[in-house]
Amino acid sequence: MAALLDVDEEYLLGLVSKYLARDDVTPRHDYGHLAGDPRAVILEAWRFPVVEAYHDPTDPIQRHNAVTFVHTASDRQPGGEVLLAGSFSELYAPLKLTPLGDTHYSTLTLKIPKGEVHTYRIKIGGVWQRDPINPQRVALDNGVVWSRFFTWGSTQRLVLERWEAKLLERLASHILPFRTADGRTFFDRVHDEKGSANRPAHAYRLDESIGAVNFIDKLLAREEAHHLVDYRICLKLLDQILRERNPVIEPTKQPREVYAELYAQMGSGAVPGWTDKDDNRHRYENPRYFLQLLRRHVLTGAFSHPRYGGNAMTLGWKYLEERYVDASGATLFDWARAIEPPLGRNPVYRG
């Protein structure tokens, strides 16, 4: 269960002033989806609740994040309570947000394990409701909508459907450089050296995509939620096109040559079957743009910090470390020098 953290008030003031304390009420970062919604006027609203590093000197693995919840109400009355309840604690024992100095903000910071997804609600003015400043929302099985957040390294699928993730896995594997002979040798050697028993729990799949699809799923759930519609439309189009080209074989199992041809067509901006009499095929005009978007997301996920959901077991970095060496055989990409333990060996950076 989550534990309360005593956080410096100055840090919290810096946090809310950076993202919330704005007199300008012009909608920002809403991409037209939040008209009239208070979340639209928050600078980078997707950051709330704020999930950051938590350094525990007694834990060499650093298994937790510090998660800060913030409530803002300019008309907060003295003595008014803001309560929080979620899947990270007992629902029958809500937690109280603490007023932040003489401001109109209330905050609460919890220590929550990495790799988890949680839902929660806030009680404001005696009424339980969704967090008004968190864009992430999810409907539970009973139809009730809750606010949601996830901690670093989570691998639970959030916005992509199963078939979408499988097709995206195949598309990603053709973008990354790991299907070459050298790439295959590298992955086989790493797997043999580590063995399945030594793989961390979050490394849910160690193949040529090295978690890039999981990274994209988390990106579309938060920072780039406005691009989820691109994936919804284009993955459906690509699935239809691949099924028409080969009605016998499932799209995810079709030969590499089929994907190579499809990529070339998308790059040219002209994909046979992309537009058709079917109305569904007039909703996305530019296949080349989607390919560029997909390439950016896949490559970023494969080589970014594993906290963001990709680069499982730092395999992307290890691949670059082995591939780029000087004349003496020493690596030119010594990533471990810059990364905190337990992934790297930097004694200063806490991550």
N, C-alpha and C positions, 0 to 999 in steps of 0.2 A: 504494500500500500504506500501511497505518497506520504512524504514527511515534509513538515513545514520548514522553510529556510528563513533565517534572519538576514535580510539583505540590506545593504547600506542605503539609506534614504537618498543620498546624493545620486547614487546610480539610478534609482527609480525615477527621480526627478529628471535626470538626463534622458531616460528612456521615454517618458511621456512627453517631454518637451520636443523631442526629436520627431516623434510620429503623430502626436495628438494636438499639441498646443499651437493651433493655427487660427488666426482670425479670419483668414480667407475661407469662405464656405463654398467656393467653386468646386464642383465635382472633379475628382482626379482619380485616375487609374480604375475607373469603373467600366470603361469601354462600352458605355451605353446600356449596361445591364442593370444598373442600380439607380435608375431615375427616382428621385424622391426618397432614397434610402440613406440613412445617416452614415452608412459605411462608405458611401461614395466620396465624402469630404475628408476622409482620413488619409493622410499620406501613407502609402504602402500598408493598407489595412490588412493585407494578407499576413503581416508579421505577428498579428495577435491571435492567441496569446504568444508571447515571445519565448521561443525555445532556444536556450543557449547552453554553453558549456558549464559543467559543474565540476570543479576540481576537488577530489577527495584524496588527501594524502595517504589515507589508509587503504585505498583501493587502487592497485597498480593497473587494473583494466579500465578504470574510469567508466563505470557502467551506468551512470545517471546523467540526466540533463536538469538544468534549472528552468522551470516553466513559470513565467510570470503572467498572471491575469490582471487586467486593468479595467476598471469601470470609471467612466467619466460622466458627471452630471452637474451642470452649472447651477442647478436649483437644489443641490443636496441639502437636506435639512439636518440640523444638529441632532445627533443620536440616531439617525436613519441607518438601517443595516442593509448591507449588500452581502448575500450569502451565495455560496458556490457548492454544487453537488455534481459528482460525476463518477464515471466508472473507475477512476483512480482511487476512490475512497468509498466508505460506507454511505449509501444514499440517505440513510436515516440520520446521519450526523453531518449536516452541511457545515462547511467551513466559512468563516467570516472574513471578508476583505477588510483591510485596515486603512482608515483615512490617511492620506499622504500629506503630512504637515498641515498647512492652512490652505492647501489647494482644494479643488473640487474633484480630485481623483481618489480612488480607493484601489489598493493593490493587494495581491497575495502571491507569494512565490513558493512553489512546491518542488521537491526533489522527486523526479519520476524516472523510472528505468528507461534506457534507450531501447529503440526497436519496438515501441508500442504505439497503438492507436487508441484514443479515448474519446468518449462523448461526454458532454456536460451541459448543465443549465445554470442560469444565474437568477436569484430571487431579488427583484428590484421593486421597491414600493409594495412589498407583500405579495408580488405576483411572480411565479416561476416562468421564465422565458428564455429564449435563445440569447446568446451573447450578442448585443447589438453592434459590436465593432469587429466581430470575427466573420469573415466571408465564408468560411467552411461550415457547411451544414449538411446533415444526412438524416434521412427518414429511417427510423427503426422499423422492425417487423410489425409493430402495432400501428404504424402510420404517423406516429408523433415525430416531429422534426427536432433534432438536437444540434447543438454546436459540436464541432469536432476539431481535434488537433492530433498531430503525430510527432513523436520524438525522432531523433537522429537514427538512421539505420533501419527504419521500419521497412518491412517487405510485404506487408499486407496490401493487397490490391485495393485501391480506393475509388478510382473513377473509370478505369478501363474494364470492359467486360472481358470474360475469359477468352472468347474467340478473338477479340481485338488484340489482347496481349500476345496471343500465340502468333497472329499474323505479324504483329509489330516485331516480335522476336526474330522472325524470319527476315523481315525487311532490314532490321538493324544489323543482322549478321553479314549482310552483303555490303554494308557501308563501312564496317570496321575492317582493319587489316589482318584479322586473325584467321581467315580461311586460306591464307597462303600456306605453303609447305613449312616455312619457318614458324609461322604462327601456330600451326597444328603441333609441330614438334615442341614448341615452348609450352603449350597447354598440357600436352601429354606428360612432359617431364615434371611440371609443377604438381600435377595431380599424383604422379607416382611418388614424388618426394614427400608430399604432405600426407597423402592417404585420407580416405573419407573420414576416419575417426578424428583427425586433427582439424577438420574444417570448422570454422566458427558457425554458430547457429544461424546467423543472419545471411550466410552465403547459401542462399536457397537454390541457386543454380549457377554452375561454373562452366559455361560454354563460351562460344565466340562472342556473345553479347555482353558478358561479364556484368550483368545487372543494369544495362542501359535502359531496358524497358521499365524496370522498377523505378529508375531515376525519372523517366518521362512521366510515369503514373503520378509520382509525388509532385513533379513540376506542374502538371495539369490540375492537380488538386489544390494548388496554392498559388505560387508566384505567377504562373502563366495560365490561369484558369480560362482566360479569354481565348486561348488557342484550343481548348477542348473541342469546340465545335468543328475546327479544322480536321481534327483526328476522327471525330464521329463521322463526318461526311466522307472524307477521303478513304478511310479504311473500308467503309461500306462499298464505295465505288471500286476500290482495288480488289476486294473480295469478289464482287460481281464480275469484273473483267477477267480475273484469273479463272473463275468457274466457267465462263463462256469459252475461254481459250482451251481449257482442258476439263470437260465435264466429268471425267472419270476419276481424276486425282484431286484430293483436297488441296486447296491453295497453299497450305503450309508445307505440303509434301511434294510440291512440283519441282522439277529439275532447276538447277542453278541457272541454266541458260535462259529459262523463261523469265527469271528475275533480272538477269542482265539485260535482256531485250526491253523489259518494262522500264528499267531505270534509264536506259538510253532514250526511250520515248518520253518519259517524264522530264528528262533534262532538256529535251528539244521543245517541250511545251505542247506536244501533239501526241496524245495517246488514243489510238483507235478504241472506240467504245466508251471514252470518257464522257462524251455528250451523246444523247440518244433521245428517242421519242419519249422514253420514260422520264417523267418530270423530275425524278430524284437526281437525274444526271445533269441538271441545269443549275445546281446549287453551288457549284465550285468551278470557277472559270479557269484557274491556272494551276495545272498539275506541277509545273516547274517550281512554283512558290512552295507548294507542300513538300516537295523533295528537298528544297533548301532548308525549310523549317525542320524537317525530319533529320537531315544531316547535322544541323547545328545541335539539336537535342541529343542525338545519339553520341556524337563525338564528345560533347561536354559531359554526358553521363559516364562514359567509359573512362575518362581521364580526370574527373574531378575528385574531391575528397569523398571517401566512402560514407561519410555522415549523411550525404545527400541521396543515398540509395543506390548509386552505381559503383563502378570500380570495385566489385566484390573482392575481398581479401587483397586489395591493392594490386590485383593482377594487371591492370592497365599500366600502372607505374612500373611494375616489375618487368613488363614487356619492353617498355621504353628504356629502362635501366640496362637491360641485356642487349638491346638492339644498338644503342648508341655508345660506343666505346672509343677511346683514343688508341694510338699506336701501341701502347704498352698493355692494352686490354682493360685499363681502368675505365669505369663507366663515366660518361659525360652527363648522366642524369641521376645524380645521387639524391634522390627524393627523400630518403630517410633522414638526412641531415636537417631538413626543414620541418619535419612532421613530428608531432608529439607522440610519446609512448601511449599505448602499446604498439601502434603501427610503426612509428619511426623511432629515432633515438635522440631527438632534440631535447636537452634537459631543461630548457627555459620555457618554451612555448607550451601552454597547457591546453590549447585546443578549444 
